[in-house]
Amino acid sequence: MDASYKHPVVAVVGPTATGKTALGVELAKHFSGEVISCDSMQIYKHMDIGTAKPTKEEMEGVHHHLLDMVEPGEDFSAGKYVQLADSCVQDILSRGKTAVIAGGTGLYVDSLIAGRSFAPVPQTGRREALEAQLRENGGEAMLARLRSIDPEAAARLHPADEKRIVRALEVYEETGKTITQHNLETQAIPPRYRPVWIGLDYQDRAALYR
């Protein structure tokens, strides 16, 4: 792409250690853009080394969004990420700049680009009640309960997938819709953004793993 190329959103994706950070910075510099981190760990404060969070030197003066946003003990989710990231994208575009989305958390990237909504998580105490039932009855019993409500979702889960089992039951109890129905309705919505996708990888997988 030459410097005259104009596209409001570019997504740089790929495994850890493929160079997404460096390429994102170069693209932002080249096309008058700002980088939006799409990493489920880099959004946490105090977690720098193990997450390969870019340093100030690596940022090279390019503004980066959604780094060091929440405390390690704070609950965070893909739904919260989409809300924050979408606001960032809209702000960047409103200023006539290019939004460069860079990161390796596929769920976050896909959800942001799709404009996907997530079933609400109201603080009604239902989740806590379901978690207490899980501790008392075990994952197998809770999965059987989910199977009677949403057999398609249950078929994708193992009794050890406790968080997903509880979440699926919670969605049904809070909304009256199964999580399968909610996901199908969400997936039918046209994507919010149509970015240029740049996928990075190593041909030598052994070198990547090292």
Secondary structure, 3 states (H helix, E strand, C coil): CCCCCCCCEEEEECCCCCCHHHHHHHHHHHCCEEEEECCCCCCECCCCCCCCCCCHHHHCCCCEECCCCECCCCCCCHHHHHHHHHHHHHHHHHCCCEEEEECCCHHHHHHHHHCCCCCCCCCCCHHHHHHHHHHHHCHHHHHHHHHHHCHHHHHCCCCCCHHHHHHHHHHHHHHCCCHHHHHHHHHCCCCCCCCEEEECCCCCHHHHHC
